[in-house]
C-alpha cells in the first residue's frame, strides 16, 4: 500500500510540475529568450516538482517487490 501511495504522490507532483513548466512557456511569445526562460523556471520552486515526482515514481517502481 505504501508503494501505491508513493507512486500516486510522485505522479501528482510530476503532473503539477510539468503543467507549471508548460504554463510558463507562455512567456516565450512575449519576447523572453530561452536562456531567460530556463533561468526563470530554475528560480521557481514549483518547477522542481517534476524531477521530484519522477524520482518518487522511479523509487516506487523499482523498490516494489515483484512476485512474478
CHARMM internal coordinates of N, CA and C (Angstrom, degrees):
IC EDIT
DIST 1 N 1 CA 1.4386
DIST 1 CA 1 C 1.5251
ANGL 1 N 1 CA 1 C 111.24
DIST 1 C 2 N 1.3200
ANGL 1 CA 1 C 2 N 115.77
DIHE 1 N 1 CA 1 C 2 N -33.72
DIST 2 N 2 CA 1.4492
ANGL 1 C 2 N 2 CA 120.16
DIHE 1 CA 1 C 2 N 2 CA 179.94
DIST 2 CA 2 C 1.5174
ANGL 2 N 2 CA 2 C 112.36
DIHE 1 C 2 N 2 CA 2 C -66.36
DIST 2 C 3 N 1.3406
ANGL 2 CA 2 C 3 N 116.20
DIHE 2 N 2 CA 2 C 3 N -37.04
DIST 3 N 3 CA 1.4668
ANGL 2 C 3 N 3 CA 119.81
DIHE 2 CA 2 C 3 N 3 CA 179.10
DIST 3 CA 3 C 1.5303
ANGL 3 N 3 CA 3 C 111.08
DIHE 2 C 3 N 3 CA 3 C -67.49
DIST 3 C 4 N 1.3187
ANGL 3 CA 3 C 4 N 116.57
DIHE 3 N 3 CA 3 C 4 N -36.41
DIST 4 N 4 CA 1.4600
ANGL 3 C 4 N 4 CA 119.84
DIHE 3 CA 3 C 4 N 4 CA 177.46
DIST 4 CA 4 C 1.5290
ANGL 4 N 4 CA 4 C 110.35
DIHE 3 C 4 N 4 CA 4 C -65.20
DIST 4 C 5 N 1.3235
ANGL 4 CA 4 C 5 N 117.12
DIHE 4 N 4 CA 4 C 5 N -43.19
DIST 5 N 5 CA 1.4612
ANGL 4 C 5 N 5 CA 120.67
DIHE 4 CA 4 C 5 N 5 CA 177.58
DIST 5 CA 5 C 1.5278
ANGL 5 N 5 CA 5 C 110.49
DIHE 4 C 5 N 5 CA 5 C -62.83
DIST 5 C 6 N 1.3297
ANGL 5 CA 5 C 6 N 117.19
DIHE 5 N 5 CA 5 C 6 N -42.85
DIST 6 N 6 CA 1.4614
ANGL 5 C 6 N 6 CA 121.35
DIHE 5 CA 5 C 6 N 6 CA 179.19
DIST 6 CA 6 C 1.5253
ANGL 6 N 6 CA 6 C 110.78
DIHE 5 C 6 N 6 CA 6 C -63.26
DIST 6 C 7 N 1.3283
ANGL 6 CA 6 C 7 N 116.12
DIHE 6 N 6 CA 6 C 7 N -41.24
DIST 7 N 7 CA 1.4625
ANGL 6 C 7 N 7 CA 120.38
DIHE 6 CA 6 C 7 N 7 CA 178.62
DIST 7 CA 7 C 1.5279
ANGL 7 N 7 CA 7 C 111.02
DIHE 6 C 7 N 7 CA 7 C -64.30
DIST 7 C 8 N 1.3283
ANGL 7 CA 7 C 8 N 117.38
DIHE 7 N 7 CA 7 C 8 N -46.17
DIST 8 N 8 CA 1.4608
ANGL 7 C 8 N 8 CA 120.83
DIHE 7 CA 7 C 8 N 8 CA -178.83
DIST 8 CA 8 C 1.5253
ANGL 8 N 8 CA 8 C 112.12
DIHE 7 C 8 N 8 CA 8 C -68.06
DIST 8 C 9 N 1.3154
ANGL 8 CA 8 C 9 N 116.75
DIHE 8 N 8 CA 8 C 9 N -35.84
DIST 9 N 9 CA 1.4602
ANGL 8 C 9 N 9 CA 120.23
DIHE 8 CA 8 C 9 N 9 CA 175.62
DIST 9 CA 9 C 1.5310
ANGL 9 N 9 CA 9 C 110.07
DIHE 8 C 9 N 9 CA 9 C -64.62
DIST 9 C 10 N 1.3243
ANGL 9 CA 9 C 10 N 116.83
DIHE 9 N 9 CA 9 C 10 N -44.72
DIST 10 N 10 CA 1.4546
ANGL 9 C 10 N 10 CA 120.97
DIHE 9 CA 9 C 10 N 10 CA 177.47
DIST 10 CA 10 C 1.5117
ANGL 10 N 10 CA 10 C 112.26
DIHE 9 C 10 N 10 CA 10 C -63.14
DIST 10 C 11 N 1.3245
ANGL 10 CA 10 C 11 N 116.35
DIHE 10 N 10 CA 10 C 11 N -39.48
DIST 11 N 11 CA 1.4609
ANGL 10 C 11 N 11 CA 120.21
DIHE 10 CA 10 C 11 N 11 CA 178.83
DIST 11 CA 11 C 1.5221
ANGL 11 N 11 CA 11 C 110.85
DIHE 10 C 11 N 11 CA 11 C -64.24
DIST 11 C 12 N 1.3137
ANGL 11 CA 11 C 12 N 116.40
DIHE 11 N 11 CA 11 C 12 N -43.76
DIST 12 N 12 CA 1.4667
ANGL 11 C 12 N 12 CA 120.13
DIHE 11 CA 11 C 12 N 12 CA 178.91
DIST 12 CA 12 C 1.5161
ANGL 12 N 12 CA 12 C 112.12
DIHE 11 C 12 N 12 CA 12 C -63.49
DIST 12 C 13 N 1.3197
ANGL 12 CA 12 C 13 N 116.89
DIHE 12 N 12 CA 12 C 13 N -41.89
DIST 13 N 13 CA 1.4634
ANGL 12 C 13 N 13 CA 120.13
DIHE 12 CA 12 C 13 N 13 CA 178.25
DIST 13 CA 13 C 1.5254
ANGL 13 N 13 CA 13 C 111.27
DIHE 12 C 13 N 13 CA 13 C -66.23
DIST 13 C 14 N 1.3311
ANGL 13 CA 13 C 14 N 117.00
DIHE 13 N 13 CA 13 C 14 N -41.38
DIST 14 N 14 CA 1.4612
ANGL 13 C 14 N 14 CA 120.16
DIHE 13 CA 13 C 14 N 14 CA -179.89
DIST 14 CA 14 C 1.5306
ANGL 14 N 14 CA 14 C 111.04
DIHE 13 C 14 N 14 CA 14 C -64.73
DIST 14 C 15 N 1.3080
ANGL 14 CA 14 C 15 N 117.01
DIHE 14 N 14 CA 14 C 15 N -40.59
DIST 15 N 15 CA 1.4698
ANGL 14 C 15 N 15 CA 119.94
DIHE 14 CA 14 C 15 N 15 CA 177.73
DIST 15 CA 15 C 1.5199
ANGL 15 N 15 CA 15 C 110.62
DIHE 14 C 15 N 15 CA 15 C -65.29
DIST 15 C 16 N 1.3162
ANGL 15 CA 15 C 16 N 116.88
DIHE 15 N 15 CA 15 C 16 N -44.01
DIST 16 N 16 CA 1.4659
ANGL 15 C 16 N 16 CA 120.53
DIHE 15 CA 15 C 16 N 16 CA 179.47
DIST 16 CA 16 C 1.5246
ANGL 16 N 16 CA 16 C 111.35
DIHE 15 C 16 N 16 CA 16 C -61.41
DIST 16 C 17 N 1.3079
ANGL 16 CA 16 C 17 N 116.77
DIHE 16 N 16 CA 16 C 17 N -46.44
DIST 17 N 17 CA 1.4588
ANGL 16 C 17 N 17 CA 120.38
DIHE 16 CA 16 C 17 N 17 CA 179.59
DIST 17 CA 17 C 1.5114
ANGL 17 N 17 CA 17 C 112.70
DIHE 16 C 17 N 17 CA 17 C -66.33
DIST 17 C 18 N 1.3312
ANGL 17 CA 17 C 18 N 117.00
DIHE 17 N 17 CA 17 C 18 N -41.18
DIST 18 N 18 CA 1.4607
ANGL 17 C 18 N 18 CA 120.28
DIHE 17 CA 17 C 18 N 18 CA 179.25
DIST 18 CA 18 C 1.5107
ANGL 18 N 18 CA 18 C 112.70
DIHE 17 C 18 N 18 CA 18 C -65.32
DIST 18 C 19 N 1.3130
ANGL 18 CA 18 C 19 N 116.88
DIHE 18 N 18 CA 18 C 19 N -42.46
DIST 19 N 19 CA 1.4593
ANGL 18 C 19 N 19 CA 120.67
DIHE 18 CA 18 C 19 N 19 CA 178.69
DIST 19 CA 19 C 1.5247
ANGL 19 N 19 CA 19 C 110.40
DIHE 18 C 19 N 19 CA 19 C -65.50
DIST 19 C 20 N 1.3172
ANGL 19 CA 19 C 20 N 117.10
DIHE 19 N 19 CA 19 C 20 N -38.19
DIST 20 N 20 CA 1.4673
ANGL 19 C 20 N 20 CA 120.79
DIHE 19 CA 19 C 20 N 20 CA 178.41
DIST 20 CA 20 C 1.5207
ANGL 20 N 20 CA 20 C 110.83
DIHE 19 C 20 N 20 CA 20 C -64.42
DIST 20 C 21 N 1.3195
ANGL 20 CA 20 C 21 N 117.24
DIHE 20 N 20 CA 20 C 21 N -44.20
DIST 21 N 21 CA 1.4657
ANGL 20 C 21 N 21 CA 120.87
DIHE 20 CA 20 C 21 N 21 CA 179.50
DIST 21 CA 21 C 1.5260
ANGL 21 N 21 CA 21 C 110.41
DIHE 20 C 21 N 21 CA 21 C -63.54
DIST 21 C 22 N 1.3175
ANGL 21 CA 21 C 22 N 117.04
DIHE 21 N 21 CA 21 C 22 N -41.21
DIST 22 N 22 CA 1.4645
ANGL 21 C 22 N 22 CA 120.18
DIHE 21 CA 21 C 22 N 22 CA 178.29
DIST 22 CA 22 C 1.5298
ANGL 22 N 22 CA 22 C 110.57
DIHE 21 C 22 N 22 CA 22 C -67.72
DIST 22 C 23 N 1.3270
ANGL 22 CA 22 C 23 N 117.01
DIHE 22 N 22 CA 22 C 23 N -38.38
DIST 23 N 23 CA 1.4647
ANGL 22 C 23 N 23 CA 119.62
DIHE 22 CA 22 C 23 N 23 CA 178.76
DIST 23 CA 23 C 1.5218
ANGL 23 N 23 CA 23 C 111.43
DIHE 22 C 23 N 23 CA 23 C -64.17
DIST 23 C 24 N 1.3177
ANGL 23 CA 23 C 24 N 117.05
DIHE 23 N 23 CA 23 C 24 N -37.71
DIST 24 N 24 CA 1.4583
ANGL 23 C 24 N 24 CA 119.86
DIHE 23 CA 23 C 24 N 24 CA 178.55
DIST 24 CA 24 C 1.5265
ANGL 24 N 24 CA 24 C 112.09
DIHE 23 C 24 N 24 CA 24 C -70.12
DIST 24 C 25 N 1.3254
ANGL 24 CA 24 C 25 N 118.06
DIHE 24 N 24 CA 24 C 25 N -13.61
DIST 25 N 25 CA 1.4680
ANGL 24 C 25 N 25 CA 120.17
DIHE 24 CA 24 C 25 N 25 CA 176.20
DIST 25 CA 25 C 1.5272
ANGL 25 N 25 CA 25 C 111.71
DIHE 24 C 25 N 25 CA 25 C -67.76
DIST 25 C 26 N 1.3256
ANGL 25 CA 25 C 26 N 117.11
DIHE 25 N 25 CA 25 C 26 N -11.58
DIST 26 N 26 CA 1.4596
ANGL 25 C 26 N 26 CA 120.03
DIHE 25 CA 25 C 26 N 26 CA 175.55
DIST 26 CA 26 C 1.5167
ANGL 26 N 26 CA 26 C 112.61
DIHE 25 C 26 N 26 CA 26 C -67.03
DIST 26 C 27 N 1.3198
ANGL 26 CA 26 C 27 N 117.52
DIHE 26 N 26 CA 26 C 27 N -13.21
DIST 27 N 27 CA 1.4673
ANGL 26 C 27 N 27 CA 120.62
DIHE 26 CA 26 C 27 N 27 CA 175.30
DIST 27 CA 27 C 1.5205
ANGL 27 N 27 CA 27 C 111.88
DIHE 26 C 27 N 27 CA 27 C -74.30
DIST 27 C 28 N 1.3250
ANGL 27 CA 27 C 28 N 118.37
DIHE 27 N 27 CA 27 C 28 N -21.69
DIST 28 N 28 CA 1.4671
ANGL 27 C 28 N 28 CA 120.92
DIHE 27 CA 27 C 28 N 28 CA -176.12
DIST 28 CA 28 C 1.5287
ANGL 28 N 28 CA 28 C 113.35
DIHE 27 C 28 N 28 CA 28 C -64.09
DIST 28 C 29 N 1.3346
ANGL 28 CA 28 C 29 N 120.77
DIHE 28 N 28 CA 28 C 29 N -43.54
DIST 29 N 29 CA 1.4684
ANGL 28 C 29 N 29 CA 119.00
DIHE 28 CA 28 C 29 N 29 CA 178.72
DIST 29 CA 29 C 1.5298
ANGL 29 N 29 CA 29 C 114.04
DIHE 28 C 29 N 29 CA 29 C -66.44
DIST 29 C 30 N 1.3159
ANGL 29 CA 29 C 30 N 117.09
DIHE 29 N 29 CA 29 C 30 N -17.84
DIST 30 N 30 CA 1.4601
ANGL 29 C 30 N 30 CA 120.61
DIHE 29 CA 29 C 30 N 30 CA -179.63
DIST 30 CA 30 C 1.5250
ANGL 30 N 30 CA 30 C 110.98
DIHE 29 C 30 N 30 CA 30 C -75.34
DIST 30 C 31 N 1.3171
ANGL 30 CA 30 C 31 N 117.24
DIHE 30 N 30 CA 30 C 31 N -20.08
DIST 31 N 31 CA 1.4538
ANGL 30 C 31 N 31 CA 120.54
DIHE 30 CA 30 C 31 N 31 CA 178.75
DIST 31 CA 31 C 1.5154
ANGL 31 N 31 CA 31 C 114.11
DIHE 30 C 31 N 31 CA 31 C 124.09
DIST 31 C 32 N 1.3158
ANGL 31 CA 31 C 32 N 117.04
DIHE 31 N 31 CA 31 C 32 N 8.32
DIST 32 N 32 CA 1.4598
ANGL 31 C 32 N 32 CA 120.50
DIHE 31 CA 31 C 32 N 32 CA 177.24
DIST 32 CA 32 C 1.5227
ANGL 32 N 32 CA 32 C 108.22
DIHE 31 C 32 N 32 CA 32 C -78.27
DIST 32 C 33 N 1.3245
ANGL 32 CA 32 C 33 N 116.98
DIHE 32 N 32 CA 32 C 33 N 133.74
DIST 33 N 33 CA 1.4593
ANGL 32 C 33 N 33 CA 120.33
DIHE 32 CA 32 C 33 N 33 CA 179.50
DIST 33 CA 33 C 1.5295
ANGL 33 N 33 CA 33 C 110.07
DIHE 32 C 33 N 33 CA 33 C -76.94
DIST 33 C 34 N 1.3355
ANGL 33 CA 33 C 34 N 115.57
DIHE 33 N 33 CA 33 C 34 N 165.55
DIST 34 N 34 CA 1.4625
ANGL 33 C 34 N 34 CA 120.18
DIHE 33 CA 33 C 34 N 34 CA 179.48
DIST 34 CA 34 C 1.5253
ANGL 34 N 34 CA 34 C 110.97
DIHE 33 C 34 N 34 CA 34 C -63.65
DIST 34 C 35 N 1.3157
ANGL 34 CA 34 C 35 N 117.23
DIHE 34 N 34 CA 34 C 35 N -37.18
DIST 35 N 35 CA 1.4620
ANGL 34 C 35 N 35 CA 120.26
DIHE 34 CA 34 C 35 N 35 CA 178.14
DIST 35 CA 35 C 1.5134
ANGL 35 N 35 CA 35 C 112.33
DIHE 34 C 35 N 35 CA 35 C -63.07
DIST 35 C 36 N 1.3394
ANGL 35 CA 35 C 36 N 115.94
DIHE 35 N 35 CA 35 C 36 N -45.38
DIST 36 N 36 CA 1.4633
ANGL 35 C 36 N 36 CA 119.92
DIHE 35 CA 35 C 36 N 36 CA 177.05
DIST 36 CA 36 C 1.5307
ANGL 36 N 36 CA 36 C 111.41
DIHE 35 C 36 N 36 CA 36 C -64.45
DIST 36 C 37 N 1.3392
ANGL 36 CA 36 C 37 N 115.94
DIHE 36 N 36 CA 36 C 37 N -34.97
DIST 37 N 37 CA 1.4690
ANGL 36 C 37 N 37 CA 120.44
DIHE 36 CA 36 C 37 N 37 CA 178.51
DIST 37 CA 37 C 1.5305
ANGL 37 N 37 CA 37 C 110.31
DIHE 36 C 37 N 37 CA 37 C -62.89
DIST 37 C 38 N 1.3326
ANGL 37 CA 37 C 38 N 117.03
DIHE 37 N 37 CA 37 C 38 N -46.94
DIST 38 N 38 CA 1.4658
ANGL 37 C 38 N 38 CA 119.78
DIHE 37 CA 37 C 38 N 38 CA -179.41
DIST 38 CA 38 C 1.5203
ANGL 38 N 38 CA 38 C 112.08
DIHE 37 C 38 N 38 CA 38 C -67.62
DIST 38 C 39 N 1.3264
ANGL 38 CA 38 C 39 N 117.50
DIHE 38 N 38 CA 38 C 39 N -35.31
DIST 39 N 39 CA 1.4651
ANGL 38 C 39 N 39 CA 120.27
DIHE 38 CA 38 C 39 N 39 CA 175.17
DIST 39 CA 39 C 1.5308
ANGL 39 N 39 CA 39 C 109.78
DIHE 38 C 39 N 39 CA 39 C -65.08
DIST 39 C 40 N 1.3351
ANGL 39 CA 39 C 40 N 116.77
DIHE 39 N 39 CA 39 C 40 N -39.61
DIST 40 N 40 CA 1.4637
ANGL 39 C 40 N 40 CA 120.60
DIHE 39 CA 39 C 40 N 40 CA 179.95
DIST 40 CA 40 C 1.5228
ANGL 40 N 40 CA 40 C 111.55
DIHE 39 C 40 N 40 CA 40 C -65.28
DIST 40 C 41 N 1.3461
ANGL 40 CA 40 C 41 N 117.42
DIHE 40 N 40 CA 40 C 41 N -48.09
DIST 41 N 41 CA 1.4683
ANGL 40 C 41 N 41 CA 118.05
DIHE 40 CA 40 C 41 N 41 CA -177.37
DIST 41 CA 41 C 1.5209
ANGL 41 N 41 CA 41 C 111.52
DIHE 40 C 41 N 41 CA 41 C -71.47
DIST 41 C 42 N 1.3276
ANGL 41 CA 41 C 42 N 117.90
DIHE 41 N 41 CA 41 C 42 N -23.04
DIST 42 N 42 CA 1.4612
ANGL 41 C 42 N 42 CA 119.31
DIHE 41 CA 41 C 42 N 42 CA 175.79
DIST 42 CA 42 C 1.5211
ANGL 42 N 42 CA 42 C 111.00
DIHE 41 C 42 N 42 CA 42 C -71.19
DIST 42 C 43 N 1.3287
ANGL 42 CA 42 C 43 N 117.24
DIHE 42 N 42 CA 42 C 43 N -22.23
DIST 43 N 43 CA 1.4581
ANGL 42 C 43 N 43 CA 119.95
DIHE 42 CA 42 C 43 N 43 CA -179.88
DIST 43 CA 43 C 1.5270
ANGL 43 N 43 CA 43 C 112.85
DIHE 42 C 43 N 43 CA 43 C -92.09
DIST 43 C 44 N 1.3214
ANGL 43 CA 43 C 44 N 117.92
DIHE 43 N 43 CA 43 C 44 N -5.22
DIST 44 N 44 CA 1.4636
ANGL 43 C 44 N 44 CA 121.70
DIHE 43 CA 43 C 44 N 44 CA -179.15
DIST 44 CA 44 C 1.5227
ANGL 44 N 44 CA 44 C 110.10
DIHE 43 C 44 N 44 CA 44 C -96.93
DIST 44 C 45 N 1.3275
ANGL 44 CA 44 C 45 N 118.59
DIHE 44 N 44 CA 44 C 45 N 121.36
DIST 45 N 45 CA 1.4737
ANGL 44 C 45 N 45 CA 119.83
DIHE 44 CA 44 C 45 N 45 CA -176.82
DIST 45 CA 45 C 1.5290
ANGL 45 N 45 CA 45 C 113.76
DIHE 44 C 45 N 45 CA 45 C -66.40
DIST 45 C 46 N 1.3227
ANGL 45 CA 45 C 46 N 118.64
DIHE 45 N 45 CA 45 C 46 N -28.40
DIST 46 N 46 CA 1.4718
ANGL 45 C 46 N 46 CA 118.92
DIHE 45 CA 45 C 46 N 46 CA -178.65
DIST 46 CA 46 C 1.5198
ANGL 46 N 46 CA 46 C 112.35
DIHE 45 C 46 N 46 CA 46 C -71.59
DIST 46 C 47 N 1.3133
ANGL 46 CA 46 C 47 N 118.03
DIHE 46 N 46 CA 46 C 47 N -16.33
DIST 47 N 47 CA 1.4622
ANGL 46 C 47 N 47 CA 120.58
DIHE 46 CA 46 C 47 N 47 CA 177.23
DIST 47 CA 47 C 1.5236
ANGL 47 N 47 CA 47 C 111.66
DIHE 46 C 47 N 47 CA 47 C -76.66
DIST 47 C 48 N 1.3218
ANGL 47 CA 47 C 48 N 117.24
DIHE 47 N 47 CA 47 C 48 N -16.62
DIST 48 N 48 CA 1.4641
ANGL 47 C 48 N 48 CA 120.69
DIHE 47 CA 47 C 48 N 48 CA 177.30
DIST 48 CA 48 C 1.5266
ANGL 48 N 48 CA 48 C 112.25
DIHE 47 C 48 N 48 CA 48 C -79.30
DIST 48 C 49 N 1.3288
ANGL 48 CA 48 C 49 N 117.86
DIHE 48 N 48 CA 48 C 49 N -5.29
DIST 49 N 49 CA 1.4597
ANGL 48 C 49 N 49 CA 120.37
DIHE 48 CA 48 C 49 N 49 CA 176.85
DIST 49 CA 49 C 1.5211
ANGL 49 N 49 CA 49 C 111.67
DIHE 48 C 49 N 49 CA 49 C -65.52
DIST 49 C 50 N 1.3298
ANGL 49 CA 49 C 50 N 117.94
DIHE 49 N 49 CA 49 C 50 N -31.76
DIST 50 N 50 CA 1.4648
ANGL 49 C 50 N 50 CA 120.55
DIHE 49 CA 49 C 50 N 50 CA -179.11
DIST 50 CA 50 C 1.5265
ANGL 50 N 50 CA 50 C 111.65
DIHE 49 C 50 N 50 CA 50 C -62.99
DIST 50 C 51 N 1.3325
ANGL 50 CA 50 C 51 N 120.81
DIHE 50 N 50 CA 50 C 51 N -55.55
DIST 51 N 51 CA 1.4722
ANGL 50 C 51 N 51 CA 117.80
DIHE 50 CA 50 C 51 N 51 CA 179.75
DIST 51 CA 51 C 1.5270
ANGL 51 N 51 CA 51 C 113.46
DIHE 50 C 51 N 51 CA 51 C -66.49
DIST 51 C 52 N 1.3387
ANGL 51 CA 51 C 52 N 117.41
DIHE 51 N 51 CA 51 C 52 N -33.26
DIST 52 N 52 CA 1.4625
ANGL 51 C 52 N 52 CA 119.56
DIHE 51 CA 51 C 52 N 52 CA 177.87
DIST 52 CA 52 C 1.5252
ANGL 52 N 52 CA 52 C 110.15
DIHE 51 C 52 N 52 CA 52 C -65.94
DIST 52 C 53 N 1.3263
ANGL 52 CA 52 C 53 N 116.80
DIHE 52 N 52 CA 52 C 53 N -41.66
DIST 53 N 53 CA 1.4612
ANGL 52 C 53 N 53 CA 120.70
DIHE 52 CA 52 C 53 N 53 CA 178.23
DIST 53 CA 53 C 1.5114
ANGL 53 N 53 CA 53 C 112.65
DIHE 52 C 53 N 53 CA 53 C -64.51
DIST 53 C 54 N 1.3299
ANGL 53 CA 53 C 54 N 117.20
DIHE 53 N 53 CA 53 C 54 N -41.51
DIST 54 N 54 CA 1.4653
ANGL 53 C 54 N 54 CA 120.44
DIHE 53 CA 53 C 54 N 54 CA 177.43
DIST 54 CA 54 C 1.5228
ANGL 54 N 54 CA 54 C 110.29
DIHE 53 C 54 N 54 CA 54 C -64.05
DIST 54 C 55 N 1.3220
ANGL 54 CA 54 C 55 N 117.15
DIHE 54 N 54 CA 54 C 55 N -38.18
DIST 55 N 55 CA 1.4660
ANGL 54 C 55 N 55 CA 120.63
DIHE 54 CA 54 C 55 N 55 CA 177.39
DIST 55 CA 55 C 1.5261
ANGL 55 N 55 CA 55 C 111.38
DIHE 54 C 55 N 55 CA 55 C -64.40
DIST 55 C 56 N 1.3328
ANGL 55 CA 55 C 56 N 117.43
DIHE 55 N 55 CA 55 C 56 N -42.86
DIST 56 N 56 CA 1.4696
ANGL 55 C 56 N 56 CA 120.33
DIHE 55 CA 55 C 56 N 56 CA 178.42
DIST 56 CA 56 C 1.5238
ANGL 56 N 56 CA 56 C 111.35
DIHE 55 C 56 N 56 CA 56 C -65.20
DIST 56 C 57 N 1.3198
ANGL 56 CA 56 C 57 N 117.78
DIHE 56 N 56 CA 56 C 57 N -38.62
DIST 57 N 57 CA 1.4665
ANGL 56 C 57 N 57 CA 120.88
DIHE 56 CA 56 C 57 N 57 CA 177.03
DIST 57 CA 57 C 1.5204
ANGL 57 N 57 CA 57 C 110.03
DIHE 56 C 57 N 57 CA 57 C -63.06
DIST 57 C 58 N 1.3273
ANGL 57 CA 57 C 58 N 116.43
DIHE 57 N 57 CA 57 C 58 N -44.04
DIST 58 N 58 CA 1.4657
ANGL 57 C 58 N 58 CA 120.27
DIHE 57 CA 57 C 58 N 58 CA -179.96
DIST 58 CA 58 C 1.5284
ANGL 58 N 58 CA 58 C 111.07
DIHE 57 C 58 N 58 CA 58 C -63.42
DIST 58 C 59 N 1.3209
ANGL 58 CA 58 C 59 N 117.26
DIHE 58 N 58 CA 58 C 59 N -41.36
DIST 59 N 59 CA 1.4642
ANGL 58 C 59 N 59 CA 120.11
DIHE 58 CA 58 C 59 N 59 CA 177.85
DIST 59 CA 59 C 1.5178
ANGL 59 N 59 CA 59 C 110.64
DIHE 58 C 59 N 59 CA 59 C -63.09
DIST 59 C 60 N 1.3227
ANGL 59 CA 59 C 60 N 116.85
DIHE 59 N 59 CA 59 C 60 N -43.13
DIST 60 N 60 CA 1.4685
ANGL 59 C 60 N 60 CA 120.21
DIHE 59 CA 59 C 60 N 60 CA -178.99
DIST 60 CA 60 C 1.5267
ANGL 60 N 60 CA 60 C 111.08
DIHE 59 C 60 N 60 CA 60 C -65.93
DIST 60 C 61 N 1.3238
ANGL 60 CA 60 C 61 N 117.61
DIHE 60 N 60 CA 60 C 61 N -37.38
DIST 61 N 61 CA 1.4589
ANGL 60 C 61 N 61 CA 119.77
DIHE 60 CA 60 C 61 N 61 CA -177.82
DIST 61 CA 61 C 1.5190
ANGL 61 N 61 CA 61 C 112.76
DIHE 60 C 61 N 61 CA 61 C -76.76
DIST 61 C 62 N 1.3183
ANGL 61 CA 61 C 62 N 117.42
DIHE 61 N 61 CA 61 C 62 N -39.78
DIST 62 N 62 CA 1.4593
ANGL 61 C 62 N 62 CA 119.84
DIHE 61 CA 61 C 62 N 62 CA -175.17
DIST 62 CA 62 C 1.5188
ANGL 62 N 62 CA 62 C 113.36
DIHE 61 C 62 N 62 CA 62 C -84.76
DIST 62 C 63 N 1.3167
ANGL 62 CA 62 C 63 N 117.69
DIHE 62 N 62 CA 62 C 63 N -21.18
DIST 63 N 63 CA 1.4593
ANGL 62 C 63 N 63 CA 120.39
DIHE 62 CA 62 C 63 N 63 CA 179.14
DIST 63 CA 63 C 1.5297
ANGL 63 N 63 CA 63 C 112.51
DIHE 62 C 63 N 63 CA 63 C -94.41
DIST 63 C 64 N 1.3368
ANGL 63 CA 63 C 64 N 116.67
DIHE 63 N 63 CA 63 C 64 N -8.71
DIST 64 N 64 CA 1.4794
ANGL 63 C 64 N 64 CA 120.22
DIHE 63 CA 63 C 64 N 64 CA -179.60
DIST 64 CA 64 C 1.5215
ANGL 64 N 64 CA 64 C 109.25
DIHE 63 C 64 N 64 CA 64 C -67.24
DIST 64 C 65 N 1.3091
ANGL 64 CA 64 C 65 N 117.50
DIHE 64 N 64 CA 64 C 65 N 129.02
DIST 65 N 65 CA 1.4869
ANGL 64 C 65 N 65 CA 119.27
DIHE 64 CA 64 C 65 N 65 CA -178.61
DIST 65 CA 65 C 1.5295
ANGL 65 N 65 CA 65 C 110.53
DIHE 64 C 65 N 65 CA 65 C -72.21
DIST 65 C 66 N 1.3031
ANGL 65 CA 65 C 66 N 116.31
DIHE 65 N 65 CA 65 C 66 N 112.88
DIST 66 N 66 CA 1.4737
ANGL 65 C 66 N 66 CA 121.50
DIHE 65 CA 65 C 66 N 66 CA 178.28
DIST 66 CA 66 C 1.5241
ANGL 66 N 66 CA 66 C 109.78
DIHE 65 C 66 N 66 CA 66 C -84.55
DIST 66 C 67 N 1.3063
ANGL 66 CA 66 C 67 N 115.91
DIHE 66 N 66 CA 66 C 67 N 131.12
DIST 67 N 67 CA 1.4560
ANGL 66 C 67 N 67 CA 121.44
DIHE 66 CA 66 C 67 N 67 CA 178.98
DIST 67 CA 67 C 1.5182
ANGL 67 N 67 CA 67 C 110.14
DIHE 66 C 67 N 67 CA 67 C -122.01
DIST 67 C 68 N 1.3120
ANGL 67 CA 67 C 68 N 115.61
DIHE 67 N 67 CA 67 C 68 N 52.07
DIST 68 N 68 CA 1.4723
ANGL 67 C 68 N 68 CA 119.72
DIHE 67 CA 67 C 68 N 68 CA -178.93
DIST 68 CA 68 C 1.5010
ANGL 68 N 68 CA 68 C 110.60
DIHE 67 C 68 N 68 CA 68 C -100.72
END
COOR INIT
IC SEED 1 N 1 CA 1 C
IC BUILD
